[in-house]
């Protein structure tokens, strides 16, 4: 009836059925009520609000009135003259008695062992608790509705520095570990502050401010100064690490898509590059003797956006390693020590880190190289040549260890393999115990005896629901304020919107109401890849089972339309035919007046018996089937559709052209695409790549690389057929790309790359315009919200999220009638175009 570049929502028929009323953002920049006649003419606005959207429009049946929600109120509009007003609602609310809840023994999210080894500080549901390193009594030292995190002990094991997001503004605080004093605020800025760490000598606290600064501040809050500015990433930044002599900080900088490690001298501010590769390095850890730096690196691929390669652990000798000879060790046995030398030997030398890098590559050695991923190295304070780390080399993540001796690393071995998915690895100062977290608990391993102990304690947190909602809304606000990909927040005043939403929190009574409410606030960004949800997973109590049969429902009976390939009924395809009548499900008669899915509720993976009457012979048969889920049946329907597209292309091109469909851009989709490209497309003369109804992922680069892989030579063994180089090269063959209005996210990124590189012709409809790369943030109650943090732009700087989608070279729109009648004009046009290109 009506279509243009503006959004149209909530269409409703008017009184006589002659007009259609709807909500649109045309002309006024926000949503108002508009109307058109039933033939799509006479467009005009009913309301003219300049702020606060009209939403959830409904039209009265007997009078010309519209009712809707606007600015947290219910409004009425007279459709004859546009007069609008809010309905005054004075409704006594039930007083809730459950505004206070208690949370017991929630999981530990982080912890730190004190330098004296006697105490453990931990974060539990955003509160800081302190207990003995043996466990037992546990004290909440913060008692705050706000979120505390990023904890670290001072040198004397008396105070703890941390981050609190009090008043939706993350800043540094310091508090007595006894919990007998009010916390002291060390910073007060409008930027995100993170990850404070005391220097080993206790004189400085280093911390991140925003995405580009590492700063130093004294424990009393004085002398706050910039140490270094670079691309760190703020919340996405890697850990930095103090050298054992407090002179250097090893930091990870991210530029041009890869991470490198460098050290900065806190006095001279001089930088020293510790790695220099085109790969990712992370998690720098100084050896206790100050002679080495350990780190993780992915040197067999690229972590983002390709997600290829694997992580291994490396060691950098900070000075060139001197050769060791067994002869020297032998001759030392015969040296007679003088008393003075014995006295000097017993005196503890002050540690001083020296960095002398003559050749980084030669001074770097791989500690562990397996088929798995090795991460999170930790070194005992008493043994700088033994490394403990986490690896999945045997199929599951657990602890391993290896030692350096005689100039080489010994074979790595499992260490307490029964502890699964350990994290937060740290030694106490004596090197006797290795602490870790697993499944929300803190554990301790006696390294020598290999005895494991779970640190036992109890926590109880009083949660005021209104304050909890305030904290979560605040965290949602400041995270998007600092890290949303677009600095202008799609041209809305994000802080003003937050201030507008805050007062309504006092009316929120239930968790789901809060998430709905927070999603309303997020909606003002008019952004894709967003949303907030609670910690629980929504499940259907008794989901309907499906039989892999498409039914026809007429007034008289229910009949079989077709059987889906590889569905539950497919093995009976010689017994069930189109037109056969369904009589019973599990012995209960059914007819077209009934909802047959009620007979299948809760029958997933259970035996279901159906009774079928053959439409030709009248013969009645009973079949036992094992049903599948609704989602699984939809997959079978999609596969059926894909096979029909392949058949059409094969028949109309006389098998000269391959057809590949990608439903998404995940790893499995990539594997399937590469297999079909090399198996089906390379031997043929061209390819139709179909990205319609593609919901995205992150493999665009690999797809584009495969489509543009060059042919530059041929190989041939005498007497055998030729092999091309590059292997499975495809850049010399024509490709037509199919897109539509439901090509989303990474499907659009692939389309943009295809278009920019002029790889071929694009046929179909403009893509959805839904393209940002995203991560997620876990709330302290276990909830979760999405964070679009990585913008995508054309080479001339246009935002691919806001340009209105990627337009095809040839526009062809499939309408509802095409779908109902089994037509596919977009595919027909793609076939015409690919045949033209082959002919050329």
N, C-alpha and C positions, 0 to 999 in steps of 0.2 A: 504493500500500500504506500509506503513512504520510507525514504532512505536518504541520508546525507551524512556529512562528516561528524555530526553531533551525536551524543548519546541519547537514547530514548528508553525510558523505564516505565514499568507498571501501567501498561495500556488497559483502559477500562471503557466499556460501552456506555454511552449516555442514555437518558431516559427512553427516547424513542428508537434508539439504535441507529440514529442518523449521524452521531458524532462519536469520535474516539478521543478520550482524554488521556493524557500521558504526562510524564515528568521528563524534562529535558534541560540540559545546561546551555542551550543556545542563547545568544544575545546578552544574558545577564551574568555570565561566568559561574553562576551557581544554579541549582536545580529549581525550576518553577513549573507550574501547571500550564500545559499547552493543549490545544485541541485542533483536530482536523475533521473534515467530513469523511464519511465512510469510503468515498472514492479517492481519498488522499489529498484533497484540495482544502483551500480556505484555512491555512495554518495561521493561528494567532495565539498569543499568550493570554491566560486567564489571570495569573498573578504576576507581580513584577518585583519580587523581593531581590534586594541587592546583596544580602548575606543570609546565612542559615538556610540550608537546603530543605526543600520539600521532599519527604520520603514516605514510602508505604502508602501510596495513594489508593483511595477507595471511593467509589461513587455511590450515592444513595439510590435506591430503586424507585422511590416514589416522589422525590423532590429534587430539584436541581442543586444539590449540595455535594461537596467533596470533603472528605475527612482524611487527615494525614498527620504525620509526626513532623514537628519542626522545633529545633532548639530545645529538646527535652520536654516538649509539651505537645498536647493534642490540639490541632487547629481545625477550624471549619472555614470553608470558602463558599460563598454564593456564586454559582457558575454563571448566573445571568449578568452579574455586574462586577465580579472579582472581589467583593468586600470579604475580608478575611480577619479572623480574630481567634485567639486561643480560648479553649474551653477551660473555665475555672473548675478545678477538681479539688474538693476538700474532703479527703478520705482519711479517717483515722487509721494509722498503721499499727499492726500487731507488734507489740514490743517483744523483741527477740531476746532470749536469755542465753543464747549460745554464741555471744560475740567474743567470748574468751575460750580458747581451746588450748590444750597442753599437748606438746609433741615430745615423745620420749624416745631417746636413743636413735635419733636420726643419723644418717650416714655421715662420716667424716669426709669433708671435701678437700682439706689440706691440713698439714701439721708441720711443726718444727721441733726438733730436739734441742734443748738448751745447750749452750757451750759447756756447762759443767756436767752435762749428761744426766742430771737428776730430774729434769722436768720435761714435760711435753706440752706445748701449746697447740691447739687445734681449732679449726673452724667447723662448726656444726650448725647447719641451717642459718648461716649468716651471723652466728654468735661465736665469740672467742671463749674457749674453755681451757683451763690449765689443770693438769694432773701430774702425778709422779710418773717417772719413766717405768715404774713397776706397775702402774695402774692404781685403782682404788678410788679414794675421794676425788671428786672432780668439781671445780668451781667455775661458774659463769662470771667472767670479769667485765663484760660489757653491758649485758641486760639492755639491749637497744632494739627498737623495732626496725632499725635500718640494717643494711647489709655490711658486715665486716669481712675483710678478706686480705690476702697478700701479707701474711704475718711474718715477722722475723724478730729474733732475740737480740738484745744488746750483748756486749762482750761479757758483762758481769752476771748475766742470766737473771736480771732483776726486772727489766722492762721489755715491752713488746711494741714494736712499731707496726702499723697496719693502715689499711685504707678503709674508710667508712664513707658510704654514700648518703650521709645525713643531709636531709633537705634536698635530695636529688642532685647532690654536688660532691663527687668523689674527691676527698682530700686526705692528706697524711695526718695521722694521730699517733700519739705515744701514750702508753698506759702502764701502770705498775702491774706486774704479773700477779701480785697478791689480790688485785681488785679492790684495794682499800682506798683508792684515790680516783677522782674524776679524770677522764682522759684529757690530754692536752693536745690542742689542735696545732699542727706545725705549718700547714699551708692553708690558704683560703683563696683559691682562684676559680675561674669559670671554665677551666680546662680539665680534662680527664687525667687523673694522676693514678699511677699504678706501680706495683712491684717494688716497694722500698726494701733495701738490703743494707744492713750494717757492714761497714768495713771490718776486717778481722781485728784491727787495733781499736775499734769502737769509736773512732773520732768522727766518722762521716756516715751519712745515710745517702745512698744513691737511689734514684727513682726516675721513672718515666713521667714526663709531662706531655700530654698530647701524643701525636704520632711521630714527632721529630726531635724531641729533646730528651737527653739524659741530664739530670741535674744532681748537684750535691747540696746537702743541708746538714748542719750540725744537729745533734740530738736535742739541743735546747731550742731549736727553731731558728737559730741565727745563721748568717752567712749563706743564705740560699743563693746558689749561683749556677749558671749554665756550664756544664762540662763539655758537651758535644751536641751537635745538631746534625741529623742525618735522617734517612728514611728507615724508621724503626717499625712503625705501624701501630703504636698504642696497644689496644686490646689484642691486636694480632701479632704483636712483637714477640720475638723469642726471648728466652732468659738471658740476662747478662751475668757475669761472674767476676767477683773480686779475686785478684791474685793474693796468695797467702801473705805477702808482705804489705798489702794495702796500697801498693803503688800503682797498679794497673787495674783496669776493668776491661774484660773481654766482652765485646758486644757483637751482635749480629745485625748487619745492615742489609736491607733488601732493595736492590735496584735492578732494573731491566729484567725483572722476572726471576732473579736468582738471589740466594743469600750467601754472603761472605762474612767471615769473622775478622775483626781487627781488634787490637789492644790500644787503649788510650791511656797515656800517662796523666794522672790527675793533677800533677803540678805543672808540667810543661805543656800539657794538652797535645803533645805529639802523638800522632797515630802511627801504628805499625800494622801493616796487613799480615794476618796470620794464615789466611787462605786466599787463593786467587784462581778460581775456576769458573766455569760456566754452569756449575751445578749448585745444589743447595747444601749448605753446611748449617748445623744448628747445635744447640745444647753444649756450649763450651764449658769445660770443667778443668781447672788447674790441678795438677798433681800436688800433693801436700808438700813435696820438697821444692816446688817452684821450678822444676827443670823441664816440665812438659805441659802440653795442653791437649786434652782429649776432647773429641767432638764426634758428632754423627754427620754423615754425608751420604747423599744419593748421587753416585757417580756413574750409574748405569742407565740413567734416564732423567726425566724432569718431573718433579713432584706436582707442579701445577703449571698449566692446566692439563697436561697430558696424563698425569697419574701413572707414569712409567718408571721402571727401574726398581731399585731396592736400597734400603738404608744399611750402611756398615759403619763401624766405629774406627776412627783413625787417631793416631798419636803424632803430635808435632813436637819434635825436640827443639826447644827454644834456643839452644846453642848446638853447633855441629857436634855430633856424638864422637867421642874419642874411642879409638879401637881398644879393646881389652884383650889381653893375652894370658893364656893359662900359665905360661912360664912366669909372668910377673906375680901371679897369685902364689905360685909354688915358692918363689924366692922370698916372698914376704914372711914365710914361715921361719926363716933364719935371721930375720932382722931383730936385733936387741933394742928394745925401746928404752930411752932415757926417762928419768923421773919427770923432767920438765915437759917432755912431749906427752907423757901420760896425763899430766895435770891439764895441759891445754886441750887434750882430747876429751877430757871429762867436762870441760866448760862448754856450755851450750852456745853455739854460734848463732848470731842474729841472721835470720833468713833474708836473702836479697835476691830478687828475681832479675835475671839478665836475659835480654832478648837480643840475639845475634843471628839473624837469618841471612845466610849466604846463598842458599838455594832451598826455597820452600819445598819443592817437590822432593829433593833428596832427603830433607830433614823430616818428611812426613811418611809414616808407614801405616799400613792397614793392620788394625788389631784383630778384627774378625771379618771374615768373608765367607758367607754361607748362602744358601738358596733362599733364606728367609730375610727378615728385617731385624737389624740390631739397633737398639736405641737406649738412651738414658744411662750412659756410663757413670759409674761411681767408683771412687778409689779410696781405699782405707787410709786413714792418717798415719798408720804404722807400716804400710807396705805400698810404696808408690809404683811397684811393678806388677801388681795384681789388679785386674779390672773386673768388676761385676757389672752385668748389663742384662737387659731384657731382650729376648729374641723369640721368634716363632719358627725357628729353623726346623723343628720337629713337628710343626703343625699347630702348636698352641703357645701362647705367650707365657713364659716363666723365666726365672733367673738362670743365668749362666755365668761362668767365670773363666778367665784365662790369665796366664802369667808370662812375663818377659824375662828371659834368661839366656845368657850366652849370645846376645845379639839377635834373638828371634823370639817370636811369640809361640808359646806352647799350644798344644791342642786344647781347644775350649771344651768344657765339660758342664753338664747340668749341675745346678746348685739349688737344692730345695725345690725340685721340680713340681712338688705337690701344691705349691703356692701359685695359683693361677692369676694372671693379669695384675702383677704387682706394680705399684706406682709410688711416687714420692720417695724414692730411695735416698737414704741418708745414713751415714755412720755417726755414732757418738764420738766424742773427742778421743776416747781411748782406743778406738778401732776394734773393740771387742764385739759390739753389737751393730748389726745392720737392721735399720728400721724401714718399714714399708707400709703401704695401705693396700688392701685387697677387699673388694666387695663392701666398701664403706667402713672397714675395721682397720685398726692399727696393729701391726704385728712386729715382732722383734726376733731376729735370728742371732744366736750365739755362733759367730763365724767359725770358731775352732771346733766346737762340739756338734755344730749343725742342729742344735735344738731350737725349735720354734715356739714362741709364746705369743698368744693374742693378748694385747694389753686390755685389761678388763676395767671398765668404768661405766657409770650411768650418767646420762644427761637428761634434763627436763627443761623445756622451754615454754614459757607462757607467751601465747600468741594472741594479740588483740587483732581481730579480723579487719577492722577498719584501718588500723595502722599498717597491717600487712598489705592491704590493697593500695594504700598510699605509697609504700615502698616499691611495690611492683610497678605501679603506674609511673613512679619517678624513674625507676631503672629503665623502663621502656622508653621514656622521654629522653633521658640523657644519652642513652646508647645510640638512639637514632639521631639525636642532636649532634653527637660527635662523629658518628661513623656512617650515617646514611650517605650513599654514594654521591648525591647531588647536594652541593653546599647550600643551594637556595631552597632545598626541600620542595622542589617542584613549585616554587614561587608561592609558598604559603609561609606564614609566620608560625613556625612550629612551637616556639615557646608560648606564644599567645594562645594557641589551641590547647596546649597543656594546662595553662592557667584557667582556661575556660572549663576544662573537664574536671579539674581537681575538686571543686566544691561538691560535685554530685556524688563523690565517693561515699559520703556519709549516708546516702540513701541505699547503697548497694548492700544486699543482705546475703547473697549466695555467691559461691565461687564462679559458677557458670555465668551469672549476671555480670560479674567483674570482667570475665574474658570477652563477653559480648560487648560490653561497654568500652573496653580497651581497643577492641577491633574497630569500633566506631571512630575512635580517635585516630587510629592508624589510617583509616579510610580517607582522611583529609589530605594525605600525601598523594592520593590518586596514583598509587604505585603498584606495580606487580611484585610478586615474590614476597609478600608480607603476610602477617597474621600472628595471632597469639592463641595458645591453647593451654589447658590444664595438664597436670601430670598424668592423669588417667587415660587409658585407651578406651575409646568408645567401641563397644561390640554389640551386635544384635543378639538378643537372648536366644531366639530360636530362628536362625536364618533359614529362608526357604531353600530347599534343594532343587537342583535342575537336572534334567534327564538327557540333555543334548538333543532334544526334539523341538523343532519350531512348530507351534500349533496354529491352526485356523479356528477362530471362534465365530460360529454363525448362530442364528436364533435357535436352530434345532439341535445342533450337536457340536462337539469338539473333534476336529480331524487333524491328521498329520499333514503338515505342509512339506517338511523335509527333515532328514536326519543329518545332524552335524558330524562331519568327519572327525574321527578319533574321540567322539563323545561316548557316554555310557551306552547308548543304543546302537552305536556303529557296528558292533559285532553281529547285530540282528538285522542288518540292512537287507538281507535276503528274505526276511520274514515280515518286515514292516514296510509299507509303501505309502506314497503320497495319496491322501484321500481316505486312508483307514481311520476308523472311528475309535476314540478313547471311551471305554465303557466304565472302567473302575480303576481306582488307585488303592492298593492294599485292601481289596475286597469291598471298598465303599463306592457305590454308584456315583458318577459325576455327570453333570450336564452343563450346557453353556451358560446357564443362569447362575452358576456357582463360581466362586473364586477358587480355582483348583490349587492355587499355591498354598492355601490353608491346609490342604491334605499333605503338603510336602514340607511344612514347617518343622524344623528340628530333625529332619531326616538325612542330613549331610553324612556321607560315608556309611549309611545304614542301608540294609536291603529294602528296596521298594519294588513291589509287584504291581505291574500294570496289566490291564485286560484290554485287548485290542480286537476289533472286528474288521476283517478284511473287506474292503469296499467292493470287490469283484465276486468273491466266492461266498461271503458271509461267514467264513470260518472264524471262530473265536479262539485266540491264543493268549496265554499268559507268559509274561516275560519278567525275570528278576533282574533289576538294574541296581548299580551302585552310583548314587547321584553325585554331582559335583556342585560347586558354589556358583553363584551368579556371575562372579568375576571370571571364573574359569570358562563358563559358557560364552561369555562375551569375547573371550580370547579366541574360542573356536569360531565364533561368527566373524571376527576380524580376519582370522587365518583363511576362512572361506572366501572372504572378500578379496584378500590379497591373491589367492590362487586364481580367482576369476580374472583379476587384472593381468596376471601373468599369461593366462590363456588368451586373453584378448590381444595382448601385444604379440605373442608368439604367432597367432593366426593372421593378424593383419600385416605383420612384417615378414611373414614366411620364415620365422625363426632367425631373422638376421639381427634382431635387437633384443637385448636383455632388459628385464624389468626388476628393479630392486625397491622394496618398500622398507622404510625405517619408521617404526612407531615411536621411537624415542632416541635419545642420544646418550645412552648408558654404555657400560663396558660390554654387556652381552649383545647389545644392538650393534656395537662396533665390530665385535667378533663375527656376528652374522653377516654384516655388510661386507667385511673384507673377504670372508669365505665365498659369498655369492659374487662379489666383484671378480675375484681371481678365477673362480670356477665357471661362472656363467657369462660374465661380461667380456673378459679379456679375449676369449675365443670368438666373440661376435663382433659385429661392425659398429655397434653403438649401444647407448644405455639410456633408459628413462629411469631417473632416480626420483622416487615419490616420497616427499616429506609432508604430505597432507596429514592432518590429525596427529602431528608430532608434538609431544609435550616436553621435549627438551632433555637436557642432561649436560654433558660437558666433554664431547669428543669431536667437536667441529674441526679442530686442527688436523686430527688424524684422517678425517674424511676428505678434507680438501687436499691434503698431501697425497692420498691415494689416487684422487681424481686427476692430479697434476703430475704424477710420477712420470719422468721423461723417458723416451726411448732414444738411446744414443749409440747403440751397437747391437751386434748379433753374435752369438756363439754357436759353434757347431762342431760336434765330434764327427770325424769322417764316417760316413755311412749311416748317421743318425740325423734326426730332424733338428732344425734350428731352435735356439733358445735366445730370447731377447734380453737385452740389458738396457735399463733396469729390469730385473725380474718382475713380471706382471705389470710392466709399464702400461699406462693408459692415456697419457696426455695427447696422443695422436688420434684419438677416437672421439666422435661427437657425443655430447651428453645433453639431454633436456631435463631440466629440473621442474618437478611439479610441486606447487605450494597452494595453500588456501588460507582462509580466515582463521583456521585452527592450527596453523603452523606456529608454534610458540617457542620462546626462549632460545635454546641452543639450535633448534631447527631454524630459527631466524638468523642466528649467528652464522650458521653454515650457508644460508641463502645469501647473506651479505658478502661473505667471502667469495662465493661462487660468482656473484655479480661483479664485485670489484676486480676480480682476476679475469673477467670476461671469458669464463670457462665454457659457457654455452648459453642456450636460451632458457628463460624462466617462463613457465606457463601456469596460469591459474588466477587466484585472487590474492589481493594484498594480505600479508601476514598480520597476525594479531597486534603486534606492537607491545611486546611483553618480554623485554630483554634486559635483565640485570643478572649478575652473578651474586650468589647469596651464601650466607652462613647462618648459624643459629646461635641463640644465647639461652642458656639454662637459668631459670629463675631459682631463688633459694628455696622455694617450696616445691621444686621439681617441675614447674611449668616451663614453657618454651615459647620463644618468639623468633621469627625469621628476621634476618638483618641483611638487606641488599647493600653491599659494601663495595662492589666492583662495577663501575660503569663501563659501558661498551659504546664505542664511538666509531664513526666512519673516519676515513683518512683525512677528510676535511673538517673533522671536529663535530659532526652532528651526533646528538645523543640518540642512539638506536632505541631507547626506551620511549622517547617522546616524539619521534618524527612521524609516527602514524603507521608503522610497519614497513616492510620491504615490498616494493611494488614489482609486479612481474613485467617482463618484456611484452608478453601477450596476455591480455586480460580475458579470462573465460570464467564465468561464474556458474557453478552447478546450483540449481534451485531445488526446492522441495519436490516439484513434479519430476525432475530428473531422477532423484533418489527413489521415489515411489515407483517409477517405471523402469528402473534398472539401467538408466542411461548415465553415461559419464563423458560429457562434452570436453572436460579438461583433458582426460586421457586421450580422447580422439584427436584433439588438437596437438598434443604432445607427440603422438604417433605420426601425424602429418609432418611436423617439424623435423623429427629425427630422420624420416625418410628423405626429406629434402636435403638435409645435411650430408647424408650418406651419398646421395646422388652427386652432390657438389664435389 
